[in-house]
Amino acid sequence: MDTFATYKARYGAPRIAKELNALGIPCSVNYVAEILQRHGARARNGKAFKYSPNTEAMTGVADNLLKRHFNADGPNQKWTTDITYIWVKDRWLYLATVMDLYSRSIVGWALDTSMTEQLITDALQMAFKRRDIEPGLIIHSDRGVQYRSNRYQALMERHGCQPSMSRKGNCWDNAVMESFFSRLKVELIYAEQYRTVDEAKSGIFEYIEVFYNRIRRHSALDYVSPAEYERKCA
């Protein structure tokens, strides 16, 4: 139960078992599940994300180069990006993130009280500063007006990147990023119920930069963190 508390109820039986085994404590997933059930402890789990398609103009739309191929042979080959809404007391905050599909690491992000092209540009600029990229990098997004803006498209072009966009009304074309947002809200936002913007910013920073990128065991990475996966595969 100490491990369950350490990870703030974000880990269920599979990840707790992995964590204990890594510490030299042999145990099975079923054994951990029995202990959690005995104590009435459950990890924070949410329903799958919901999506409501809307009608958008077709200007600035790029082809879907990603085609739901959410794996990459190396870092900085395929990135995906999106925006999500976060309710804080009496207003919305908007979080834009950029994920490297190779390791599922969040390489860039930005938070603001308005959903503008500046928001997504700031997130992408952070990713460019952190990573050594080469021409040909695919950057996938939905067809939101911000991602179709001339300024954002020009930023990608200056760095030699290839834009890719989901098909109209098809949320599954960016399912990996939608999944990240779902976990973020279940493991952090819904549990903390932030009352101020500063509290939310601090919590999101801790979740992305400390917990998710460096600690959280990712099922798609054989239950290691994005940072550990990149170290092992370097």
ZIQUIHU-V25216 format. One record per residue. N is the residue number from 1. SS is DSSP state (helix for helix, strand for strand, loop for the rest). PHI is phi in whole degrees, 0 to 359 (NA if undefined). BURIAL is # if it has 9 or more other ideal C-beta (glycine too) atoms within 8 Angstrom, else .. Layout:
# ZIQUIHU-V25216
((N,SS,PHI,BURIAL) (N,SS,PHI,BURIAL))
This chain:
# ZIQUIHU-V25216
((1,loop,NA,.) (2,helix,297,.) (3,helix,294,#) (4,helix,302,#) (5,helix,290,.) (6,helix,303,.) (7,loop,264,#) (8,loop,54,.) (9,loop,64,#) (10,loop,273,#) (11,loop,256,#) (12,loop,265,#) (13,helix,302,#) (14,helix,299,#) (15,helix,285,#) (16,helix,295,#) (17,helix,299,#) (18,helix,299,#) (19,helix,296,#) (20,helix,293,#) (21,helix,298,#) (22,helix,295,.) (23,loop,272,.) (24,loop,88,.) (25,loop,253,.) (26,loop,291,.) (27,loop,194,.) (28,loop,255,.) (29,helix,298,.) (30,helix,297,.) (31,helix,296,#) (32,helix,296,#) (33,helix,298,#) (34,helix,296,.) (35,helix,294,#) (36,helix,299,#) (37,helix,295,.) (38,helix,297,.) (39,loop,266,.) (40,loop,66,.) (41,loop,259,#) (42,loop,226,.) (43,loop,290,#) (44,loop,287,#) (45,loop,230,.) (46,loop,236,#) (47,loop,288,.) (48,loop,298,.) (49,loop,297,#) (50,loop,250,.) (51,loop,221,.) (52,loop,241,.) (53,loop,292,.) (54,loop,228,.) (55,loop,264,.) (56,loop,231,.) (57,loop,294,.) (58,loop,264,.) (59,loop,289,.) (60,loop,76,.) (61,loop,277,.) (62,loop,259,.) (63,loop,293,.) (64,loop,276,#) (65,loop,282,#) (66,loop,288,#) (67,loop,52,.) (68,loop,63,.) (69,loop,272,.) (70,loop,273,#) (71,loop,247,.) (72,loop,221,#) (73,loop,280,.) (74,loop,199,.) (75,loop,293,#) (76,loop,61,#) (77,loop,257,#) (78,strand,222,#) (79,strand,243,#) (80,strand,229,#) (81,strand,216,#) (82,strand,193,#) (83,strand,235,#) (84,strand,229,#) (85,strand,258,.) (86,strand,228,#) (87,strand,274,.) (88,strand,233,#) (89,loop,58,.) (90,loop,226,.) (91,strand,206,.) (92,strand,265,.) (93,strand,249,#) (94,strand,237,#) (95,strand,247,#) (96,strand,253,#) (97,strand,228,#) (98,strand,234,#) (99,strand,244,#) (100,strand,274,#) (101,loop,291,#) (102,loop,297,#) (103,loop,242,#) (104,loop,64,#) (105,strand,284,#) (106,strand,276,#) (107,strand,264,#) (108,strand,204,#) (109,strand,199,#) (110,strand,209,#) (111,strand,229,#) (112,strand,204,#) (113,loop,269,.) (114,loop,223,.) (115,loop,260,.) (116,loop,236,.) (117,helix,292,#) (118,helix,296,.) (119,helix,300,#) (120,helix,287,#) (121,helix,293,#) (122,helix,298,#) (123,helix,296,#) (124,helix,290,#) (125,helix,299,#) (126,helix,300,#) (127,helix,297,#) (128,helix,297,#) (129,helix,289,.) (130,helix,276,.) (131,loop,243,#) (132,loop,267,.) (133,loop,251,#) (134,loop,236,.) (135,loop,305,.) (136,loop,107,.) (137,loop,303,#) (138,strand,272,#) (139,strand,241,#) (140,strand,260,#) (141,strand,210,#) (142,loop,275,#) (143,loop,262,#) (144,loop,305,#) (145,loop,300,.) (146,loop,297,#) (147,loop,286,#) (148,loop,265,#) (149,loop,292,#) (150,helix,298,.) (151,helix,296,.) (152,helix,292,#) (153,helix,297,#) (154,helix,293,.) (155,helix,298,#) (156,helix,296,#) (157,helix,297,.) (158,helix,298,.) (159,loop,263,#) (160,loop,73,#) (161,loop,267,#) (162,strand,256,#) (163,strand,285,#) (164,strand,221,#) (165,strand,225,#) (166,loop,297,#) (167,loop,290,.) (168,loop,303,.) (169,loop,67,.) (170,loop,244,.) (171,helix,293,#) (172,helix,289,.) (173,helix,290,#) (174,helix,228,#) (175,helix,296,#) (176,helix,296,#) (177,helix,289,#) (178,helix,299,#) (179,helix,296,#) (180,helix,299,#) (181,helix,298,#) (182,helix,299,#) (183,helix,292,#) (184,helix,304,#) (185,helix,288,#) (186,helix,291,#) (187,helix,277,#) (188,helix,229,#) (189,helix,298,#) (190,helix,295,#) (191,helix,284,#) (192,helix,274,.) (193,loop,49,.) (194,loop,298,#) (195,loop,252,.) (196,loop,227,.) (197,helix,296,#) (198,helix,298,.) (199,helix,298,#) (200,helix,296,#) (201,helix,299,#) (202,helix,296,.) (203,helix,293,#) (204,helix,293,#) (205,helix,301,#) (206,helix,298,#) (207,helix,295,#) (208,helix,286,#) (209,helix,282,.) (210,helix,260,#) (211,helix,280,#) (212,helix,295,#) (213,helix,290,#) (214,helix,250,#) (215,loop,238,.) (216,loop,299,#) (217,loop,280,#) (218,strand,257,#) (219,helix,298,.) (220,helix,286,.) (221,helix,248,#) (222,loop,60,.) (223,loop,60,#) (224,strand,237,#) (225,loop,284,#) (226,helix,305,#) (227,helix,295,#) (228,helix,293,.) (229,helix,298,#) (230,helix,293,#) (231,helix,294,.) (232,helix,294,.) (233,helix,266,.) (234,loop,295,.))
